[in-house]
Amino acid sequence: MSSELLAPLDLAFWHLESADHPMHLGALVHFAPAPADAAAPPVDLLELLATRAAAIPRLRMRVRDVLLPVGGAAWFPDPDFDVHRHVRELRLPGGDFDAETARVAGELMEQPLERGRPPWEMYLLTGPDDGSFAVLVKLHHALADGMRAVAIGAGIFDEIAAARTPPARPRRPRTRPAPPALPGARGLMDLARARLEELGRAVGVGASVVLASRLDQRGATALAAHSSGTRTVATVTVDLERVRDVRRVAGGTANDVLLATVAGGLRRWLAERGESPPAADPRALVPVSRRRPGAPPGSGNRFSAYLLDLPLSTADPAARLRAVRTAMDRNKAAGPLRGAGALAVLADQLPPLAHRFGAPLAGGAARMLFDLLVTNVPLPRSALSLGGRPLRALFPMAPLARGQSLAVAMSPYGGDVHIGLVADGAAVPDLDRLAAALAEELDTLVRATGSTGAEGTVDKGR
């Protein structure tokens, strides 16, 4: 595979990273034991994982600086690639396996990826006698956004790996393409007009970002933190049908219900801490994909984001849901190029040198734009497995912005919504209580709307 320049937004994520703020995405993936009637022979899971990861072309690439464009970087094949430097096994002590994997995931998520190698790692987490195991995946944000990360990581599963090997095709003789024709006067005018339009869009997006920024930063103090460099992980599983029941009764979307659940869970958690709702509702950054439906995932990051003031000051859960629905409807009507969430779009308009020197400054300004990240990462709807072991749950994990203590990521799969919480370990030592509060809040929403369904489950983190 030849070299490929990092897209502007990818370059921004590459330069945003610091020792205390690693910029990698994660996923903690739990698998069930092989079915009792499975006829397949035992599988060396570590070798299977390594073989499938090595077969994914993007995972063999590393980032190197380039001379042109000035300040740029590109993906190059790693000539010393060794998949066993990236795929390792960790045997966990006995006890509650789900809680133990969350504890270990927190320790691993706080460690930056080595930048001189392809920026990813996978850990096979084993321990219980019943054959259950988990895989922790870490991918640098420069490598992919949430949807692209799913497309890359899915290559380890049996179903995708089997479908990935295409039948051999006869080679066609290569023909040298004709050199591009020089544009005429009309072509030059069209090109100039296109560049002016791009500049106009960039100015409009930039103005929107500035106008949406806050100078007072009056959000919940529990969501702000001077980074300790530590990470805590907790996981929550809620029934997707209960979310849909609430949506059918109250209207809106399933994502509106989940966002209202996050708002209510934060309110409940702060009350348990003895804290009143903040003077100003905390602002969530809600990423939205800019990829066209049905289009291939492509490379790099392609997203913008909406801003949502989570209505913690509203006591009634049904009213909180209505407030979330109204705000998200307003966001969708305005489009993803308005508000501070459009900063990702603005990054696409900046030259590489601006990202090299400006990314650290932009990272320090995150608290002026939003208080926490809340993202929904879609997964394939079909059943997945690894070595014949069914996928039981996949908890996505998002990186923490500088000055913030919490990130929330959600993925629906197999009739459930799996929620991964990542927090600064010093600022949020009680992350397990926040996880419990989210499950309890959905119960409250179900009662408030007259819906029915099973209750959620919580795995305590580190």
N, C-alpha and C positions, 0 to 999 in steps of 0.2 A: 504494500500500500504506500503510495507516495505521500509527501507532506501536504498538510492542509492548514491554512491560517486559522487561528482562533477567531471566532466571530467577536464583535465588540463586547457583547454582554458576557461571553465566556471569559474574555480577557479581564473584564472588570472583576469577576468572581476570583480569578486567579490572583489578582493583586490585592483583593480585599482581605486575604487570609493573613492571620498573625498567629503566633504561638498559642495565645489564649483564645483565639477565635478561628478554629479550623473551619474551612468552608466545604465540608463534605456532607452529602446526603447519606442517609442510612436506612436500612430495613432489617428488622428482626423477624425472621421467617421460621415459624414452628411447623414441624411435620409430625404426623401420627406414625405409630409403628406400622410395619407392613401388614396387610390383611392376613389373618390366620390361614386362609385357604390359598395364599399366593404360592404359585408353583415355581416362581423365579428363584434362582439360587441367591445366596447372600451377596451383597454388593459392597465393595470397598468404597464407602461414600466419599472419603477424602479424595481418592484418586478420580472418582467420577466427577466430583465438583471441579477438580483441577483441569481435567481433560476438557470439560465443557466450557469452562472459563477461557482456557487457552484458545479455543476455537472461535471466540468472538473477536473479530478483527480490531474493534475499537479498544479492547482491553490490552492490546499489544503495543499501544501508542503512548509516547511520552511527550511532554511539552519542552520545547527549546526556543530560546530567543532567536529572532531573525534580524538581518540588517535592514531589510525593507519589508513593509513600511516601518519607519522609525518608531521604536517602542513596541513593535508587534512581537508575536510569538506564534508558533505553529506546532501542529502535531506531527511527529516523526515516528517511524517504526523504531522500537527499542532493539538495537542489535544484540544486547545482552539479556533479552527477556527470558526470565525463568519463572514459570507460573507458581512454582513452589515457594518463591519469595512473597507471594501475594495470598496464597491459600494455605491456611494452617488449621490445626485441630487443637481445641482446648477441652480437656475433660473437667467437668464441674463436680464439686462435692455433692453428696446426697442431700435430700431435703426437698423443698418445694422447687421443682425444676424451672417453672415459669418465672418465679421470683428470682432465682439464681441467674437465669439468663438475662433478666432485666438489669440486675446488679452489674454483671460482667459487661453488658452492652454499654452501660454508662462509663465504665472505665476505658473501654476501647474507643468510644465516640469522642472522648476528650483528647485523644492522641492524634496529632496532625498526620496526614499521609506524607510519605517521603516524596519530595518533589523531583528528585532525579530519576525516578522510575515512573512507569504508568501509574497514575494516581487513583488506585483502588485497592481494596483488600476484601477478602472473604474469610470468615472464621466458621469452622464446623464445631458447634457446641454440643458435646455429648455428656452423658452422665447416668440417666436413669436405667434401671434394669429392664424396663418394659420396651426398650427400643426407641423411645421418643428422642428426637434431636431437634436442634435449631441451627440456622445459618444466619450469621450477621454479615450484611453486605455494606460496604462503605465505598461510595463513588464521589469523587470531587465534583463540586457544583460546576466547575468549568467544563467538565465532561458531559454533563447533561442536566436538564431540568427534570421535574418529577416524571412527566410522561416519557421522555427519552430514557430516563433511568430504568423505568419499568420495561421498556423495549429492549434495553441492553441486558438487564438482569434476568429477563425471562428466558434467555438462552440457556440457562442452567437446567430448566425443567424438562422432563421427559418428553412432553408433548411438543414443545417448541424445538428441542434439539432434534427430534425425529423428523420434523417438517422442514428443518433448516437446510438439509443436504439435498440440493436440486439434482435431477438427473443430468448426466453428461450431455452437453450439446456440441455439435460439430463447430469447430472454429471457423470463423469467417476471415477471409484475408483482410488485413488492415489497409485502409486507404487514407492517405494523408489529406486532411481537410484543407479546403481552399483558404487562403489568407482572407481575413475579414476586409470588406471593402471600406474605404475611408468615407465618412459621412459627408454628404454634400451640404450646401447652405441650409436647406430645410432641416436636414438631420442635426446640424449643429444648433439650430434654433430650438428644435425639440429637446435636445440634450440639455441646453441651457435652461429651458423652461422646466424640465424635470428637476434639475438641481435646485432651482429657485423654490419649487413646490416643496422639495424635501427640507430646505432651509426654513420655509414658512411653517411646516409641520413641527420641526424641531423647536422653533421659537415658541409656537403655541403650546407644545407639551411642556417645555421648560417653564413657561409662565404659569401653567397649571400646577406644576410641582411646587413652585415657590409659593403660590397663593394658598395651597393646601397645607403648607408646613406650619408648625406651631412653634411659637417662641416661649410659651409659658410652661409647657411640659408638665401639666397638672394631673397626669394619669396616676393609676394606682402605684404606690411606692413599691409594693411587693413585686411588680413587674419590671422594675428598674434595678440594675445591679452593676457595680464595678466588678469586672470579671475576676473570678478566682481561678479560672483555667480548669475547673472541674466540671463534670457533667453527671447528672442523674437522669435515669430513664425509668418511666413507668408506663404500663399499658392498660388499656380498657377495651372490653368487648361489649358492644350493645347490639341488640336485635334489630336488624334492618327493617323487618316488617313492622315493628313498633314505630320506627321513624316514619315509615310510609303511612301508618295509621294516623299519626298526628298530622301529617301533610294532607291526607284526604279530608280530615275534619276541618283543619285550620286554613288550608290553601297554601300557596307558595310552592317551594321545592323542598326536596329532602335535604339539600344543603342548607336551606334557611333553618330547618328544624335543628340540624347539627350545630349551626352557628349560635342559635338561641340556647342550645344545650351548653355550649361552651360559656356563653355569657352568664347563664344561671349558675353553672358550676363554679365559675370564678367568684360570683357574689356569695355563694354558700361557703366556699373555701375561706374567703376573707372574713366572713362573719365568725367562722370557727377560730380564726386567728385573733379575734377580738378587734378587727379593723372595720371601720365603717366604709360604705361605698365611696370611691374617690370623688373629689370635687368635680372632676370632669370624667366622663365615661372613657375608659381606655380604648384606644384605636387599634383595630386589627388590620393587618395587611392580608388580603385574600387573593392569592395568585389566580390568574385566569389565563388559560392557554391561548396563544395566537396562532396555533396550528389549525389548518382547515380540517373539518370533519372528514374522515375517510382518507386523508392524505397520509403518506408514509411519514414516520416520526422525524426523519432527517437527522442532521447532526446539530449539536449545540443547544443553546437555550433559546426558546421562543415563547416568551410570556410577557404579560403586563400584570396588573393587579388592581383590585378595587380596594377602597378604604371603607371600613365599617366601624362606626362607634358602637361598641358593645354596650347595650343598655343595662349596665349594672345598677344604675340608680333607680330602675323601675322594679318595684317589688312583685308585681303580679306576673307569673310566668307566661300566661296567655298574652298579656300586653307586651312582654319582652319579645315574644315571637312575632307579634304584629309589627313592632318597631323594626325588627331585623328584616322582615319581609319588605316593608316599605322602603327601607334604606337600600336594600339590594336591588329592588325594582328601579329605584332612582339611579343607582350605579349603572345598571344595564342599559337604561335609557340614554344616559350620558355617554356610555361607551368606555373602553379601557384606555383611552388616550387623555383622560381627565383625572386630575387629582395626583397626589404624591405617589400613588401606586404606579403611575406611568413613568416613573424614574427608569424602569427597566427598558422602556421604549426609547427614552432619551439617550440611554447608554449606546443604543445602536447607531446614533448619529454622531458620536464623538470619535476622534482619531485615536489610534492606539497609544500615542504618547500621553494623551489626556488621562487615559485609564491608568497608565503606569504611575503617574504622579498624583492623580486626583482620587483614585480609589480609596486610599487610606483616609483621606479627608471625608469622602462621602460616607464611609463606614462609620466614622465618628458622629455623623449627623443623623444616624438612623432614628434616634430618640425624638428628633424634631418631626419625623414623618409618621412613625407608628410606634405602638407599645409592644406588640407581639405579632407573630406570624401564625395564621390559621389556614391550613391548606388541605385540599381534598385531592387525593391522588387515585385516579381510576385504575382498576386492575382488569385483566381479562376475565370474562364471565365464565369461561369453561373451567372444569376441574383440572388442577395441576398436581404434579407429583415429582419427586426426585428419587430415582432408584426404586420406583414402585411404592414409595411411601407417600401417602396423600398429604397435600398442603392443608394444614389445619388453620393457620392464621398468619397474616402478614401485617406487621406494625411498621408503618413508615416513620422516619425520623428526619426532622429538618434541622439545619444549623441555626445557631443563635446569632443574632445581630449584636454588634457591639453596644454595650450599655443596657442590654435586655436580659431577662432571666428566664424566659419561657418561650417555647415554640410548640405548636400543636399541629399534628398531621394525621389525616384520617384516610382509610381505604376500605371501601365495601368489597366483601368477597364471601361467597358461599352462604348468603343469607344473614351475614353479620356485618357490622362496621367495626373495624379494628383501628383503635386510636393510639398513636404513639406520642408520648409527652417527653420532651427533652428540656432540662432546666439546668441552670447554674447550680452546682451542688451546694455552694455556701449560701446562696440567696434563697434557695427553695429546698430546705432539708426535708420538708413534709410533702413531697410530690405525690406520695401514695395517697394522701388525704385529698389532694386535688383530683386524682384519678377516681377515687370513690365518690367525690362530689359530682363528677360528670355523670356517672351511672345513676346516682340518686336524682339528679336534675331531670334526666329523661323520664324517670318514674313520675316525677312531679308534673311534667308536661303531659304525660299520658293521662293522668288523673284530671288535669285542668281542662283537657279537651274531650274527655269522655272516651278515650281510646283504650284498647286492651292489648295485652301481649306479655311475653316473658321478660324477666328482669335481666339486666346486664351483669357482667362479671368483671372483676378487677384483679390484676396481678400487681402485687406490691413491688416497687423498684428499689434501687439502692438507697 
